Amino acid sequence: MARAVASSRGATFFRLTLLGLAARLAFLVLEPAADLVGDERAWTQWAEWIAYPRTGFSPLRFRLIYRPPLYVYFIALIESFLGSLTAVKIIQALVSSLLVPAVGRIGSRVFGARAGVVAALIAALYPELVWFSVHFWSETVFLILLMWAFERLVAADSERGGLAALTAGLLWGLATLTRETTLYFTPVAATWLALSRIRKQGRRRALLFLAAVVLAVLPWTARNWLLFRTFVPVSTASGLNLWQGNVPLSWREVHAEYDSIPGRIHRFQVMRQRALQAIIDRQPTWILEKLNEQMPKFWELDGFPLAFMRRGAYGRVNERAYLLAAIVVLIPYLALLAIFAMSVSTPRFGRLPTLLLLFLAYYNLVHVIAHGMSRYRLPVIPVLILFAAHGWIAMQEGGLRRFGARRLAGGATVALVLALSVAASVPEQWSKYRLWRRGIAEAIDIDQSP
């Protein structure tokens, strides 16, 4: 019986994966031609350089240190073998659809089969996930590796989870080589696994997980040491991001200062030192100031598809098209936040959901300490989807009367914090919209040479 249920659920996830793939390929075909914007230019340029005959894909002949390497290699290998960036977009859309079964399987393990199916359906069609799947930002590949790492991590908490722990660690390490932010959550994930109800096996699996993460990341760390004679686990972007988020300068001023410092490693060291000094200088109110500054930016009422329009990537866009896009992007986002806040009140809350909430809190905190924007919250969107699916099912099964006063108060607190963060971002977003109407384009990130 259990095998039949699992087979039926697998078939459902397969169909939803095809739906997600169809949505992504349809968007690839129907999306208006768009210029490369911001770091898209950097990723594609680095990919060209690493594929040059004199470089030959060798990490020792390519001095990339500012960004993690995996997404550069992803673009370069596909473009070299299939001959175009369009081919990269097609493969990336295919890869992006694999987020659907990952989210569905996590949801089934953590919240039950019905919540897993609802979460997979949302992941298949969520507008920003579809949009990012055909643009050159590392988030798409990062999300696939991260969510499957979580799926294997949750599976490793079961009675026979040794291989799952090892696989989770390898995927986690590859995710870290795509976006470094997961590196610093690794001890939390390992500790969570070690504290399994099956204590002895939990500790063994935590060690397997950590060993696999090290196995995946260490070759690149060793490469960095060979080329630059400095211990850099993955990349140096964290120094600039930390400084940029803690000084009262515009990003143009920050990057002008950064570019004036000679040497890749020296830049990293100087930026890190200045960032730490800036944090010290802002004590004891630093964290309160940062929460006030960056929470509205992290949870802002905006999305990168809209930012691309304001940037002029699609050429001239009429106001009606912009407002329609805003509805398509922002209404699902606001609905997701609302149901997520409500879901925190639901009675079913234990060890597995705690891991996901810890990651969400960690990722939010990282971008409070540094700096936030709508793109940076994309890695926590699947977590919001999972909790929203659970909350939706809980409402269908019993409504608010099952939640209890204490849990409702907790959910109301979460809702208030998110509502205040989103509301605080509205004036800035309105200002960006007005500037766009006047024909003034904004900048999105800043291009970095390797």
KAHUVEN-V38617 format. One record per pair of residues at least 24 apart in sequence whose C-alpha atoms are under 10 Angstrom apart, sorted by sequence separation. I is the first residue (numbers start at 1). J is the second residue. D is the distance in whole Angstrom. If there is no record, write none. Layout:
# KAHUVEN-V38617
I/J/D, I/J/D
This chain:
# KAHUVEN-V38617
43/67/9, 47/71/9, 48/72/9, 51/75/10, 52/76/10, 99/123/7, 100/124/6, 147/171/9, 148/172/9, 149/173/9, 186/210/8, 302/326/8, 305/329/8, 306/330/10, 356/380/9, 359/383/9, 360/384/8, 42/67/10, 46/71/10, 47/72/5, 48/73/10, 51/76/6, 98/123/10, 99/124/8, 100/125/9, 145/170/9, 146/171/7, 147/172/9, 149/174/9, 165/190/10, 301/326/10, 304/329/9, 43/69/10, 46/72/6, 47/73/6, 50/76/7, 51/77/8, 97/123/9, 98/124/9, 145/171/6, 146/172/6, 149/175/8, 303/329/7, 356/382/10, 357/383/8, 44/71/10, 45/72/9, 46/73/9, 47/74/8, 48/75/9, 49/76/9, 50/77/9, 96/123/10, 97/124/7, 144/171/9, 145/172/7, 146/173/9, 148/175/10, 186/213/8, 240/267/8, 243/270/10, 244/271/9, 247/274/9, 302/329/8, 303/330/7, 356/383/6, 357/384/9, 43/71/8, 44/72/7, 47/75/6, 48/76/6, 51/79/9, 52/80/10, 96/124/9, 97/125/10, 145/173/9, 146/174/9, 147/175/9, 165/193/9, 236/264/8, 239/267/8, 240/268/7, 243/271/6, 246/274/9, 247/275/8, 301/329/10, 302/330/7, 356/384/9, 43/72/6, 46/75/9, 47/76/4, 48/77/10, 51/80/7, 142/171/10, 145/174/7, 146/175/6, 236/265/8, 239/268/5, 240/269/9, 242/271/8, 243/272/7, 246/275/6, 301/330/7, 42/72/9, 43/73/10, 45/75/10, 46/76/8, 47/77/8, 99/129/9, 142/172/10, 145/175/5, 146/176/9, 183/213/9, 235/265/10, 237/267/10, 238/268/8, 239/269/7, 240/270/9, 241/271/9, 242/272/7, 243/273/9, 244/274/10, 245/275/8, 246/276/9, 248/278/10, 301/331/10, 303/333/9, 353/383/9, 356/386/9, 357/387/9, 44/75/7, 45/76/9, 47/78/10, 48/79/9, 144/175/8, 145/176/9, 236/267/9, 237/268/7, 239/270/8, 240/271/6, 241/272/9, 242/273/10, 243/274/7, 244/275/8, 246/277/10, 247/278/7, 302/333/9, 356/387/9, 43/75/8, 44/76/8, 47/79/8, 48/80/9, 97/129/9, 142/174/8, 143/175/8, 146/178/10, 236/268/6, 239/271/5, 240/272/7, 242/274/9, 243/275/4, 246/278/6, 247/279/9, 301/333/9, 43/76/9, 47/80/9, 96/129/8, 97/130/9, 141/174/10, 142/175/5, 145/178/9, 146/179/10, 232/265/9, 235/268/9, 236/269/9, 238/271/9, 239/272/4, 242/275/6, 243/276/8, 245/278/10, 246/279/7, 301/334/8, 353/386/9, 96/130/8, 141/175/8, 142/176/8, 183/217/9, 231/265/10, 237/271/10, 238/272/8, 239/273/8, 240/274/9, 241/275/9, 242/276/8, 243/277/9, 245/279/10, 299/333/10, 353/387/8, 44/79/10, 142/177/9, 143/178/9, 157/192/9, 230/265/8, 236/271/10, 237/272/10, 239/274/9, 240/275/8, 243/278/8, 247/282/10, 96/132/9, 97/133/9, 139/175/10, 142/178/6, 143/179/10, 146/182/8, 153/189/8, 157/193/6, 169/205/10, 173/209/10, 228/264/9, 229/265/9, 232/268/10, 236/272/9, 239/275/7, 242/278/10, 243/279/9, 246/282/9, 93/130/8, 96/133/6, 141/178/7, 142/179/7, 153/190/9, 156/193/8, 157/194/9, 159/196/10, 165/202/10, 169/206/9, 172/209/9, 173/210/9, 176/213/9, 228/265/7, 239/276/9, 242/279/9, 93/131/10, 95/133/8, 96/134/9, 140/178/10, 141/179/9, 142/180/10, 157/195/9, 158/196/9, 159/197/10, 169/207/10, 170/208/10, 171/209/10, 172/210/9, 173/211/10, 174/212/10, 175/213/10, 299/337/9, 93/132/9, 94/133/9, 139/178/8, 150/189/9, 153/192/10, 154/193/9, 157/196/6, 158/197/9, 159/198/8, 162/201/8, 165/204/9, 166/205/8, 169/208/7, 170/209/8, 173/212/7, 174/213/8, 177/216/8, 92/132/9, 93/133/5, 94/134/10, 138/178/7, 139/179/8, 142/182/10, 153/193/8, 156/196/10, 157/197/9, 158/198/9, 161/201/9, 162/202/9, 165/205/6, 166/206/9, 168/208/9, 169/209/4, 170/210/9, 172/212/8, 173/213/4, 176/216/9, 177/217/7, 246/286/9, 44/85/8, 92/133/6, 93/134/6, 99/140/9, 102/143/10, 103/144/10, 106/147/8, 110/151/10, 138/179/7, 157/198/9, 160/201/9, 161/202/9, 164/205/9, 165/206/7, 166/207/9, 167/208/9, 168/209/6, 169/210/6, 170/211/9, 171/212/9, 172/213/6, 173/214/7, 174/215/10, 175/216/10, 176/217/7, 343/384/10, 346/387/10, 91/133/9, 92/134/7, 93/135/9, 99/141/10, 102/144/8, 105/147/10, 106/148/9, 109/151/9, 159/201/8, 162/204/8, 163/205/9, 165/207/9, 166/208/5, 167/209/8, 168/210/9, 169/211/7, 170/212/5, 171/213/8, 172/214/10, 173/215/8, 174/216/6, 175/217/10, 348/390/9, 90/133/9, 91/134/9, 92/135/9, 96/139/10, 97/140/10, 102/145/10, 105/148/9, 158/201/10, 159/202/9, 161/204/10, 162/205/6, 165/208/6, 166/209/5, 169/212/5, 170/213/5, 173/216/5, 174/217/7, 177/220/8, 246/289/10, 340/383/9, 341/384/9, 343/386/10, 344/387/8, 348/391/10, 89/133/7, 90/134/7, 92/136/9, 96/140/6, 99/143/7, 100/144/9, 102/146/9, 103/147/7, 106/150/7, 107/151/9, 110/154/8, 157/201/9, 158/202/9, 161/205/7, 162/206/9, 164/208/9, 165/209/5, 166/210/8, 168/212/8, 169/213/5, 170/214/8, 172/216/8, 173/217/6, 246/290/8, 337/381/10, 340/384/6, 343/387/6, 344/388/9, 346/390/8, 347/391/10, 89/134/5, 95/140/8, 96/141/7, 98/143/10, 99/144/5, 102/147/6, 103/148/8, 105/150/10, 106/151/5, 109/154/8, 110/155/10, 156/201/10, 157/202/7, 160/205/10, 162/207/10, 163/208/9, 164/209/9, 165/210/9, 166/211/8, 167/212/7, 168/213/8, 169/214/8, 170/215/7, 171/216/8, 172/217/9, 173/218/9, 245/290/9, 336/381/9, 339/384/9, 340/385/8, 342/387/9, 343/388/6, 346/391/7, 88/134/8, 89/135/7, 95/141/7, 96/142/10, 98/144/7, 99/145/9, 101/147/10, 102/148/5, 105/151/7, 106/152/9, 109/155/8, 156/202/9, 162/208/7, 163/209/9, 165/211/10, 166/212/6, 167/213/9, 169/215/9, 170/216/6, 338/384/10, 339/385/9, 340/386/8, 341/387/9, 342/388/8, 343/389/8, 344/390/9, 345/391/8, 348/394/9, 88/135/9, 89/136/8, 93/140/9, 96/143/8, 97/144/9, 98/145/10, 99/146/9, 100/147/10, 101/148/9, 102/149/9, 103/150/9, 104/151/9, 105/152/10, 106/153/10, 162/209/9, 165/212/8, 166/213/9, 169/216/8, 170/217/9, 246/293/10, 337/384/7, 340/387/5, 341/388/8, 343/390/7, 344/391/8, 347/394/9, 86/134/9, 88/136/9, 92/140/8, 93/141/10, 96/144/7, 99/147/7, 102/150/8, 103/151/8, 106/154/7, 157/205/8, 245/293/9, 333/381/9, 336/384/7, 337/385/9, 339/387/8, 340/388/4, 342/390/10, 343/391/4, 346/394/7, 92/141/8, 95/144/7, 98/147/10, 99/148/8, 102/151/6, 105/154/10, 106/155/9, 156/205/7, 157/206/10, 245/294/9, 336/385/7, 339/388/5, 340/389/8, 342/391/6, 343/392/8, 345/394/10, 346/395/9, 95/145/10, 98/148/9, 101/151/10, 102/152/9, 105/155/10, 156/206/9, 183/233/9, 336/386/10, 337/387/10, 338/388/8, 339/389/8, 340/390/9, 341/391/9, 342/392/9, 343/393/9, 85/136/9, 183/234/9, 333/384/10, 336/387/9, 337/388/8, 339/390/9, 340/391/7, 343/394/8, 153/205/9, 333/385/10, 336/388/6, 339/391/6, 340/392/9, 342/394/10, 343/395/9, 153/206/10, 156/209/9, 180/233/9, 335/388/9, 336/389/9, 338/391/10, 339/392/7, 342/395/9, 346/399/9, 180/234/7, 346/400/8, 179/234/9, 180/235/7, 345/400/9, 347/402/7, 348/403/9, 153/209/8, 177/233/9, 178/234/9, 179/235/9, 180/236/10, 339/395/10, 346/402/8, 347/403/6, 176/233/10, 177/234/7, 180/237/9, 181/238/9, 345/402/9, 346/403/5, 347/404/8, 28/86/9, 176/234/8, 177/235/9, 180/238/8, 342/400/9, 345/403/6, 346/404/8, 344/403/10, 345/404/8, 343/403/9, 345/405/9, 347/407/8, 28/89/8, 29/90/10, 75/136/9, 342/403/10, 345/406/8, 346/407/7, 347/408/10, 28/90/8, 345/407/4, 346/408/8, 75/138/10, 344/407/7, 345/408/5, 25/89/9, 72/136/10, 74/138/10, 343/407/9, 344/408/8, 345/409/8, 346/410/10, 24/89/10, 25/90/7, 28/93/8, 71/136/9, 298/363/10, 299/364/9, 342/407/9, 343/408/9, 344/409/10, 345/410/6, 346/411/9, 24/90/9, 25/91/10, 27/93/10, 71/137/8, 72/138/9, 298/364/7, 342/408/8, 344/410/7, 345/411/5, 25/92/10, 26/93/10, 71/138/6, 74/141/9, 298/365/10, 307/374/10, 341/408/10, 342/409/10, 344/411/5, 345/412/8, 24/92/9, 25/93/7, 70/138/9, 71/139/9, 342/410/9, 343/411/7, 344/412/9, 21/90/10, 24/93/6, 25/94/8, 71/140/9, 295/364/8, 298/367/7, 304/373/9, 341/410/9, 342/411/5, 344/413/10, 345/414/10, 23/93/9, 24/94/8, 68/138/10, 71/141/7, 294/364/9, 295/365/9, 297/367/9, 298/368/8, 303/373/9, 304/374/7, 305/375/10, 341/411/5, 342/412/7, 344/414/8, 22/93/9, 70/141/9, 71/142/8, 294/365/9, 297/368/9, 302/373/9, 303/374/6, 304/375/6, 340/411/9, 341/412/7, 342/413/10, 344/415/9, 21/93/7, 22/94/9, 24/96/8, 25/97/10, 70/142/9, 295/367/8, 296/368/10, 300/372/9, 301/373/10, 302/374/6, 303/375/7, 339/411/10, 341/413/8, 342/414/8, 373/445/10, 20/93/9, 21/94/6, 24/97/8, 291/364/10, 294/367/7, 295/368/6, 298/371/8, 299/372/8, 300/373/7, 301/374/8, 302/375/9, 338/411/10, 341/414/6, 342/415/7, 20/94/9, 21/95/9, 23/97/9, 291/365/9, 294/368/5, 297/371/8, 298/372/4, 299/373/7, 300/374/6, 303/377/10, 340/414/9, 341/415/5, 21/96/8, 22/97/9, 290/365/10, 293/368/8, 294/369/8, 297/372/5, 298/373/5, 299/374/6, 300/375/10, 303/378/10, 340/415/8, 341/416/9, 18/94/9, 20/96/8, 21/97/5, 291/367/10, 292/368/9, 293/369/10, 294/370/8, 295/371/9, 296/372/8, 297/373/5, 298/374/6, 299/375/10, 338/414/9, 339/415/9, 341/417/10, 17/94/9, 20/97/5, 21/98/8, 290/367/9, 291/368/6, 294/371/6, 295/372/7, 296/373/9, 297/374/7, 298/375/8, 299/376/9, 300/377/10, 337/414/10, 338/415/7, 341/418/8, 19/97/8, 20/98/8, 287/365/10, 290/368/6, 291/369/8, 293/371/9, 294/372/6, 295/373/9, 296/374/10, 297/375/10, 298/376/7, 299/377/7, 337/415/8, 338/416/10, 341/419/10, 17/96/10, 18/97/8, 20/99/9, 21/100/9, 289/368/10, 290/369/7, 293/372/9, 294/373/8, 297/376/9, 298/377/6, 17/97/6, 18/98/9, 20/100/7, 288/368/10, 290/370/9, 297/377/10, 298/378/10, 338/418/9, 16/97/9, 17/98/7, 19/100/9, 20/101/10, 287/368/8, 290/371/9, 337/418/7, 338/419/9, 16/98/10, 17/99/8, 18/100/9, 287/369/8, 337/419/9, 17/100/6, 286/369/9, 14/98/10, 16/100/7, 17/101/6, 334/418/10, 13/98/10, 15/100/10, 16/101/8, 17/102/10, 334/419/9, 337/422/10, 14/100/9, 15/101/10, 13/100/7, 14/101/7, 17/104/10, 13/101/6, 16/104/9, 334/422/9, 12/101/9, 13/102/9, 13/103/10, 279/369/9, 10/101/8, 13/104/7, 12/104/10, 13/105/8, 44/136/7, 43/136/7, 44/137/10, 10/104/9, 42/136/9, 43/137/8, 9/104/9, 10/105/9, 40/135/8, 41/136/8, 42/137/10, 43/138/8, 275/370/9, 9/105/9, 40/136/5, 41/137/10, 39/136/8, 40/137/6, 37/135/10, 38/136/10, 39/137/7, 40/138/9, 9/108/9, 36/135/8, 37/136/9, 38/137/10, 39/138/10, 20/120/9, 24/124/9, 27/127/10, 31/131/9, 36/136/8, 37/137/10, 16/117/8, 20/121/8, 23/124/8, 24/125/9, 34/135/9, 16/118/10, 19/121/8, 20/122/9, 22/124/9, 23/125/7, 28/130/9, 13/116/9, 17/120/8, 20/123/8, 21/124/8, 22/125/10, 23/126/10, 24/127/10, 27/130/7, 28/131/9, 31/134/9, 9/113/8, 13/117/7, 16/120/7, 17/121/9, 20/124/4, 21/125/9, 23/127/9, 26/130/10, 27/131/7, 70/174/7, 71/175/10, 74/178/10, 9/114/9, 12/117/7, 16/121/6, 19/124/6, 20/125/6, 24/129/9, 25/130/9, 28/133/9, 29/134/10, 69/174/10, 70/175/8, 14/120/10, 15/121/10, 16/122/10, 17/123/9, 18/124/9, 19/125/8, 20/126/9, 24/130/5, 27/133/9, 28/134/6, 68/174/10, 70/176/9, 71/177/8, 72/178/9, 6/113/9, 9/116/9, 10/117/10, 13/120/7, 16/123/9, 17/124/7, 23/130/7, 24/131/8, 27/134/8, 28/135/9, 68/175/10, 69/176/10, 70/177/6, 71/178/6, 5/113/9, 9/117/8, 12/120/9, 13/121/9, 16/124/7, 23/131/10, 24/132/9, 25/133/9, 68/176/8, 69/177/6, 70/178/5, 71/179/9, 12/121/10, 16/125/9, 20/129/10, 21/130/9, 24/133/7, 25/134/8, 68/177/5, 69/178/6, 70/179/9, 20/130/8, 24/134/7, 67/177/9, 68/178/5, 69/179/9, 67/178/8, 68/179/6, 322/433/10, 21/133/10, 67/179/8, 68/180/7, 67/180/9, 319/433/10, 319/436/10, 300/418/10, 319/437/8, 299/418/7, 317/436/10, 318/437/9, 299/419/9, 301/421/9, 302/422/9, 317/437/10, 296/417/10, 299/420/10, 300/421/7, 301/422/6, 245/367/9, 246/368/10, 295/417/9, 296/418/9, 299/421/6, 300/422/5, 301/423/8, 307/429/10, 310/432/8, 245/368/8, 246/369/8, 295/418/9, 296/419/9, 298/421/8, 299/422/6, 300/423/8, 301/424/9, 302/425/9, 310/433/7, 316/439/9, 242/366/9, 245/369/7, 246/370/7, 296/420/8, 297/421/8, 298/422/9, 299/423/9, 300/424/8, 301/425/6, 302/426/9, 310/434/10, 312/436/9, 242/367/9, 245/370/5, 246/371/8, 295/420/9, 296/421/4, 297/422/8, 299/424/9, 300/425/5, 301/426/6, 307/432/9, 310/435/9, 311/436/8, 241/367/9, 242/368/10, 243/369/10, 244/370/7, 245/371/5, 295/421/6, 296/422/6, 299/425/8, 300/426/7, 301/427/10, 307/433/9, 310/436/5, 242/369/7, 243/370/7, 244/371/7, 245/372/8, 294/421/9, 295/422/8, 296/423/8, 297/424/9, 298/425/9, 301/428/9, 302/429/7, 306/433/9, 309/436/9, 310/437/9, 312/439/9, 241/369/9, 242/370/5, 243/371/9, 293/421/10, 296/424/6, 297/425/6, 300/428/9, 301/429/7, 311/439/10, 312/440/9, 313/441/10, 241/370/6, 242/371/7, 292/421/8, 295/424/9, 296/425/5, 300/429/8, 301/430/10, 307/436/10, 310/439/9, 311/440/8, 312/441/6, 240/370/9, 241/371/7, 291/421/9, 295/425/9, 296/426/9, 310/440/8, 311/441/5, 312/442/8, 239/370/9, 241/372/10, 293/424/9, 294/425/10, 297/428/9, 310/441/6, 311/442/5, 312/443/10, 238/370/8, 292/424/9, 293/425/10, 296/428/10, 297/429/10, 309/441/9, 310/442/6, 311/443/6, 308/441/9, 309/442/10, 310/443/9, 311/444/7, 307/441/9, 308/442/9, 310/444/10, 307/442/8, 308/443/9, 307/443/9, 308/444/8, 307/444/7, 304/444/9, 69/220/8, 68/220/9, 197/351/10, 65/220/10, 196/351/9, 195/351/10, 65/224/7, 192/351/9, 60/220/10, 63/223/10, 64/224/9, 192/352/9, 59/220/8, 63/224/9, 65/227/10, 192/354/9, 193/355/9, 60/223/7, 64/227/10, 65/228/9, 192/355/7, 59/223/7, 60/224/9, 63/227/8, 59/224/9, 62/227/9, 63/228/9, 68/233/10, 69/234/8, 60/226/8, 61/227/9, 68/234/6, 69/235/9, 189/355/7, 192/358/10, 60/227/7, 65/232/8, 67/234/8, 68/235/5, 188/355/9, 189/356/10, 59/227/9, 66/234/9, 67/235/5, 68/236/9, 65/234/8, 66/235/5, 67/236/7, 68/237/9, 189/358/9, 65/235/5, 66/236/5, 67/237/6, 188/358/8, 189/359/9, 64/235/8, 65/236/6, 66/237/5, 67/238/9, 188/359/9, 64/236/10, 65/237/8, 66/238/9, 132/304/8, 66/239/10, 131/304/9, 132/305/8, 185/358/9, 66/240/9, 131/305/7, 185/359/7, 188/362/10, 128/303/7, 127/303/10, 128/304/8, 128/305/7, 182/359/9, 185/362/7, 127/305/9, 184/362/9, 185/363/9, 184/363/10, 182/362/10, 181/362/10, 182/363/9, 181/363/8, 184/366/10, 181/366/8, 181/367/10, 264/450/9, 259/448/10, 259/449/10, 252/443/10, 255/446/8, 251/443/10, 255/447/10, 252/445/10, 255/448/9, 251/445/8, 252/446/8, 157/352/9, 251/446/8, 66/264/8, 127/325/10, 131/329/10, 154/352/7, 65/264/8, 66/265/9, 153/352/10, 154/353/10, 64/264/9, 65/265/8, 128/328/9, 63/264/10, 127/328/7, 128/329/7, 154/355/9, 66/268/9, 126/328/9, 127/329/6, 128/330/9, 153/355/10, 154/356/10, 65/268/10, 126/329/9, 127/330/9, 128/332/9, 127/332/8, 128/333/9, 150/355/9, 126/332/7, 127/333/9, 150/356/9, 126/333/9, 122/332/10, 126/336/10, 122/336/10, 147/379/9, 146/379/8, 147/380/10, 143/378/8, 144/379/10, 147/382/8, 139/375/8, 143/379/6, 147/383/9, 111/348/8, 139/376/9, 142/379/8, 143/380/9, 110/348/10, 111/349/9, 137/375/10, 139/377/10, 140/378/9, 143/381/10, 110/349/9, 111/350/10, 139/378/7, 140/379/9, 143/382/9, 110/350/9, 139/379/7, 110/351/9, 111/352/9, 110/352/6, 111/353/8, 109/352/8, 110/353/6, 132/375/10, 109/353/10, 110/354/10, 106/352/9, 107/353/10, 110/356/10, 132/378/9, 106/353/10, 128/375/10, 129/378/8, 106/356/10, 128/378/8, 129/381/9, 128/381/9, 129/382/9, 126/381/9, 126/382/10, 123/381/9, 123/382/7, 126/385/9, 122/382/9, 120/382/9, 123/385/7, 119/382/8, 122/385/7, 123/386/9, 119/383/10, 121/385/10, 122/386/9, 119/384/9, 120/385/9, 119/385/6, 120/386/9, 122/388/10, 118/385/9, 119/386/5, 122/389/8, 118/386/8, 119/387/8, 121/389/9, 116/385/10, 117/386/10, 119/388/8, 120/389/9, 38/308/10, 115/385/10, 116/386/8, 118/388/9, 119/389/5, 37/308/8, 115/386/7, 118/389/6, 119/390/8, 36/308/9, 115/387/9, 117/389/8, 118/390/8, 35/308/9, 38/311/10, 115/388/9, 116/389/7, 119/392/10, 34/308/9, 37/311/8, 115/389/5, 116/390/8, 118/392/9, 34/309/9, 37/312/9, 107/382/10, 111/386/8, 114/389/8, 115/390/5, 118/393/8, 35/311/10, 37/313/7, 107/383/9, 110/386/9, 111/387/8, 114/390/8, 115/391/8, 35/312/8, 36/313/7, 106/383/10, 110/387/10, 113/390/10, 115/392/8, 34/312/9, 35/313/5, 36/314/10, 107/385/9, 108/386/9, 111/389/9, 112/390/8, 114/392/10, 115/393/6, 34/313/5, 35/314/7, 103/382/7, 107/386/6, 111/390/6, 114/393/7, 115/394/9, 33/313/8, 34/314/5, 35/315/8, 102/382/10, 103/383/9, 106/386/8, 107/387/8, 110/390/9, 111/391/10, 32/313/10, 33/314/6, 34/315/8, 112/393/10, 32/314/7, 33/315/9, 100/382/10, 103/385/8, 104/386/8, 107/389/8, 108/390/10, 111/393/9, 31/314/9, 32/315/9, 99/382/9, 103/386/7, 107/390/8, 111/394/10, 67/448/9, 66/448/8, 67/449/10, 66/449/8, 67/450/8, 66/450/6, 64/449/9, 65/450/7, 64/450/5, 63/450/7, 62/450/9, 49/450/10, 46/448/10, 46/449/8, 42/446/9, 43/447/9, 45/449/9, 46/450/7, 38/443/7, 39/444/8, 40/445/10, 41/446/10, 42/447/6, 43/448/9, 45/450/9, 37/443/9, 38/444/5, 39/445/7, 40/446/10, 41/447/7, 42/448/6, 43/449/10, 37/444/7, 38/445/5, 39/446/6, 40/447/8, 41/448/9, 42/449/7, 43/450/10, 37/445/9, 38/446/5, 39/447/5, 41/449/10, 42/450/8, 37/446/9, 38/447/5, 39/448/7, 37/447/9, 38/448/9, 39/449/10
